[in-house]
Amino acid sequence: MSTALKILVPVKRVIDYAVKPRVNKSRTGIETTGVKHSMNPFDELSIEAAVRIREAKTPLVTDILALSAGPAKCVDVLRTAMAMGADRSIHVEIPEGPSGELEPLGVAKLLAKVVAEEESNLVILGKQAIDDDSNQTGQMLAGLLGWGQATQASKIAFEGHSVSVTKEVDGGVETVRSPLPMVITTDLRLNEPRYASLPNIMKAKKKELRKKSLGDYGVDGERRLKTLKVEEPPPRQGGEKVEDVDGMISKLKELGAI
């Protein structure tokens, strides 16, 4: 493949996957104050995928750009992305809190503007963020750009002038192929992200990190959805042991399950 790649990797700052989310007192969302945050795990896979493509040297990768839209603390995940191997990053700063958080369509519109400005020809992003689990941004972005898309990638391979992406489906795997430019969303089986070493963390502090606003890209960030109420799921009831199959059937009938 002769086309040099300019890869855009969006990353999101979310509550750390090891933290148990708690509903806030007003029941309008999840409590985020004083809670540990980190990079969305699916986005870590995307950064790793971009770096591995460059390390393979075929095709040639000339730029890996990480981007995050959110409050000032998003700089931390961008530094992590650069320590993992991204060349530079852009922080689109928006207010902290539910009113400032972008919805998937707003993110897709923002990314489409960035793609045009940066002349990216491959976008690799997590299939979903673990905070809202929307699983919509990649598909919306491909639609806005008119590009080919492959979702939930478990393997990425370059074949001539096209990209083959394998993903798991019910009962097996499916492989799709598309020419560049392309949008790919990543799934957990794609790779195992590397840890950012201390020397690379120090180097990341010297890499370019540009500050932008939604206005710079002509995106308003208007929210179209309103969360009415958030509640904890009801506590699970404990199980009960039965002596034999007849006892199990009797208990299921008693519960109305059969």
C-alpha positions as CSV (number, residue, x, y, z in Angstrom):
1,M,0.0,0.0,0.0
2,S,1.5,3.3,-1.1
3,T,-0.9,5.6,0.8
4,A,0.6,7.0,3.9
5,L,-1.7,6.8,6.9
6,K,-2.7,9.7,9.1
7,I,-4.5,8.1,12.0
8,L,-6.9,9.9,14.3
9,V,-7.6,8.2,17.6
10,P,-10.4,9.8,19.8
11,V,-10.0,9.0,23.5
12,K,-12.4,9.6,26.4
13,R,-11.9,10.2,30.1
14,V,-14.3,8.0,32.0
15,I,-14.7,6.6,35.5
16,D,-12.1,3.9,36.0
17,Y,-13.3,0.4,35.1
18,A,-12.4,-0.9,38.5
19,V,-14.6,1.6,40.4
20,K,-18.2,0.7,41.2
21,P,-20.4,3.5,39.9
22,R,-22.8,5.2,42.4
23,V,-25.9,7.2,41.5
24,N,-25.7,10.8,42.7
25,K,-28.0,12.3,45.4
26,S,-30.2,14.1,42.8
27,R,-30.6,10.8,40.8
28,T,-29.7,12.6,37.6
29,G,-26.6,10.6,36.8
30,I,-23.5,8.9,38.2
31,E,-21.4,10.5,41.0
32,T,-18.1,11.7,39.5
33,T,-16.8,14.0,42.2
34,G,-13.7,12.5,44.0
35,V,-13.9,9.3,41.8
36,K,-10.9,7.9,40.0
37,H,-11.0,8.4,36.2
38,S,-8.9,6.9,33.5
39,M,-8.9,6.4,29.7
40,N,-11.8,4.4,28.3
41,P,-10.5,0.8,28.0
42,F,-11.7,0.5,24.4
43,D,-9.8,3.6,23.5
44,E,-6.6,2.1,24.9
45,L,-7.1,-0.7,22.4
46,S,-7.4,1.9,19.6
47,I,-4.1,3.7,20.6
48,E,-2.4,0.3,20.8
49,A,-3.7,-0.7,17.3
50,A,-2.5,2.6,15.8
51,V,1.0,2.2,17.3
52,R,1.2,-1.4,16.1
53,I,0.3,-0.4,12.6
54,R,3.1,2.0,12.6
55,E,5.5,-0.5,14.1
56,A,4.7,-2.9,11.3
57,K,6.0,-0.3,8.8
58,T,3.5,-1.4,6.1
59,P,1.8,0.8,5.4
60,L,3.7,3.9,6.4
61,V,2.2,5.9,9.2
62,T,3.1,9.5,9.2
63,D,1.0,10.8,12.1
64,I,-1.0,9.4,15.1
65,L,-3.2,12.1,16.5
66,A,-5.1,11.6,19.8
67,L,-8.1,13.8,20.5
68,S,-10.3,14.2,23.6
69,A,-13.3,16.5,24.2
70,G,-14.1,17.3,27.8
71,P,-13.0,19.2,30.9
72,A,-9.4,20.3,31.7
73,K,-8.6,16.9,33.4
74,C,-8.9,15.2,30.0
75,V,-5.2,16.3,29.5
76,D,-4.3,13.4,31.7
77,V,-5.6,10.8,29.2
78,L,-4.1,12.6,26.3
79,R,-0.7,12.5,28.0
80,T,-1.2,8.8,28.5
81,A,-2.1,8.3,24.9
82,M,1.1,10.1,23.9
83,A,3.1,8.1,26.3
84,M,1.7,4.9,24.7
85,G,2.9,6.2,21.2
86,A,0.6,8.9,19.8
87,D,2.6,11.7,18.2
88,R,0.5,14.7,19.3
89,S,-2.9,15.5,20.7
90,I,-5.7,18.0,20.6
91,H,-7.9,18.8,23.7
92,V,-11.3,20.3,22.9
93,E,-12.2,21.8,26.2
94,I,-15.9,21.8,27.2
95,P,-17.4,22.5,30.6
96,E,-17.5,19.8,33.3
97,G,-20.8,18.3,34.2
98,P,-23.8,16.7,32.4
99,S,-24.7,19.9,30.6
100,G,-21.4,20.1,28.9
101,E,-21.0,16.4,27.9
102,L,-21.3,15.7,24.2
103,E,-23.7,13.2,22.9
104,P,-22.6,10.7,20.3
105,L,-23.9,12.8,17.4
106,G,-22.1,15.8,18.7
107,V,-18.8,13.8,19.0
108,A,-19.2,12.5,15.5
109,K,-19.8,16.0,14.1
110,L,-16.7,17.2,15.9
111,L,-14.6,14.3,14.7
112,A,-15.7,14.9,11.1
113,K,-14.4,18.5,11.3
114,V,-11.1,17.3,12.8
115,V,-10.7,14.7,10.0
116,A,-11.2,17.4,7.4
117,E,-8.8,19.8,9.1
118,E,-6.1,17.3,9.8
119,E,-6.5,15.3,6.6
120,S,-6.8,12.0,8.4
121,N,-7.5,8.9,6.3
122,L,-8.0,6.4,9.1
123,V,-10.0,6.8,12.3
124,I,-9.6,4.1,15.0
125,L,-11.9,4.5,18.1
126,G,-13.3,2.3,20.8
127,K,-16.6,0.7,19.9
128,Q,-18.2,2.3,23.0
129,A,-17.4,4.3,26.1
130,I,-18.0,2.3,29.4
131,D,-19.8,5.3,31.0
132,D,-22.8,5.6,28.5
133,D,-22.3,2.4,26.4
134,S,-23.8,4.2,23.4
135,N,-21.8,2.3,20.7
136,Q,-22.9,5.0,18.1
137,T,-20.1,7.4,17.5
138,G,-18.1,5.4,15.0
139,Q,-21.1,4.5,12.9
140,M,-22.3,8.1,12.9
141,L,-18.9,9.4,11.9
142,A,-18.6,7.0,9.0
143,G,-22.1,8.1,7.8
144,L,-21.2,11.8,8.1
145,L,-17.9,11.3,6.2
146,G,-19.3,8.8,3.6
147,W,-16.5,6.4,4.5
148,G,-16.4,2.7,4.8
149,Q,-16.7,1.3,8.3
150,A,-15.9,-1.8,10.3
151,T,-17.1,-2.2,13.8
152,Q,-16.0,-4.3,16.8
153,A,-12.7,-5.2,15.3
154,S,-10.8,-8.2,16.7
155,K,-8.2,-8.2,13.9
156,I,-7.0,-5.5,11.5
157,A,-4.9,-6.4,8.4
158,F,-3.8,-4.4,5.4
159,E,-4.0,-6.1,2.0
160,G,-2.8,-4.1,-0.9
161,H,-4.9,-1.0,-1.1
162,S,-7.6,-2.2,1.2
163,V,-8.1,-3.0,4.9
164,S,-9.6,-6.2,6.2
165,V,-11.2,-6.3,9.6
166,T,-12.3,-9.4,11.4
167,K,-14.9,-9.2,14.1
168,E,-16.8,-11.8,16.3
169,V,-20.4,-12.4,15.5
170,D,-23.0,-14.8,17.0
171,G,-21.7,-18.3,16.1
172,G,-18.4,-17.3,14.5
173,V,-16.4,-14.5,12.9
174,E,-17.0,-12.1,10.1
175,T,-14.4,-10.4,7.9
176,V,-15.1,-7.2,6.0
177,R,-12.9,-5.3,3.6
178,S,-12.9,-1.7,2.6
179,P,-10.5,0.8,0.8
180,L,-9.2,3.8,2.7
181,P,-10.3,6.2,4.0
182,M,-12.1,4.2,6.7
183,V,-13.5,4.2,10.3
184,I,-12.7,1.2,12.5
185,T,-14.1,0.6,16.0
186,T,-12.2,-1.7,18.4
187,D,-13.3,-4.6,20.6
188,L,-11.6,-6.2,23.5
189,R,-10.0,-9.2,21.6
190,L,-8.0,-6.9,19.2
191,N,-4.9,-6.6,21.4
192,E,-3.5,-6.0,24.8
193,P,-2.5,-2.4,25.4
194,R,1.0,-1.7,26.5
195,Y,1.8,0.1,29.7
196,A,3.3,3.6,29.4
197,S,6.9,3.4,30.6
198,L,8.4,6.1,32.8
199,P,10.7,7.4,30.0
200,N,7.8,7.6,27.6
201,I,5.7,9.4,30.2
202,M,8.5,12.0,30.5
203,K,8.8,12.2,26.7
204,A,5.0,12.7,26.4
205,K,5.2,15.9,28.4
206,K,7.2,17.5,25.5
207,K,4.9,16.4,22.8
208,E,2.5,18.9,21.2
209,L,-0.9,19.3,23.0
210,R,-3.1,21.9,21.3
211,K,-6.1,23.5,23.1
212,K,-9.3,24.0,21.0
213,S,-12.9,24.8,21.6
214,L,-16.1,23.5,19.9
215,G,-16.5,27.0,18.4
216,D,-13.1,26.5,16.6
217,Y,-14.7,23.7,14.7
218,G,-18.1,25.2,14.3
219,V,-19.8,22.6,16.5
220,D,-22.5,23.8,19.0
221,G,-22.6,20.7,21.2
222,E,-26.4,21.0,21.6
223,R,-27.9,18.2,23.6
224,R,-31.0,16.5,22.2
225,L,-31.6,14.0,25.0
226,K,-32.6,14.6,28.6
227,T,-32.0,12.1,31.4
228,L,-35.1,12.1,33.5
229,K,-34.0,9.8,36.3
230,V,-31.2,7.3,37.2
231,E,-31.8,4.6,39.7
232,E,-29.7,1.7,41.2
233,P,-30.8,-1.7,40.0
234,P,-32.8,-3.7,42.7
235,P,-30.6,-5.9,44.9
236,R,-30.3,-9.5,43.8
237,Q,-32.0,-12.1,45.9
238,G,-29.9,-14.9,47.3
239,G,-30.1,-18.4,45.7
240,E,-31.6,-21.5,47.3
241,K,-30.4,-25.0,47.2
242,V,-32.7,-27.9,46.4
243,E,-32.2,-31.6,47.1
244,D,-33.0,-33.1,43.7
245,V,-34.6,-32.4,40.3
246,D,-38.1,-32.8,41.6
247,G,-37.4,-30.2,44.2
248,M,-36.0,-27.8,41.6
249,I,-39.1,-28.3,39.4
250,S,-41.4,-27.7,42.4
251,K,-39.5,-24.5,43.3
252,L,-39.6,-23.2,39.7
253,K,-43.4,-23.8,39.6
254,E,-43.7,-22.0,42.9
255,L,-41.9,-19.0,41.5
256,G,-44.0,-19.0,38.3
257,A,-41.0,-19.7,36.1
258,I,-42.6,-22.8,34.5
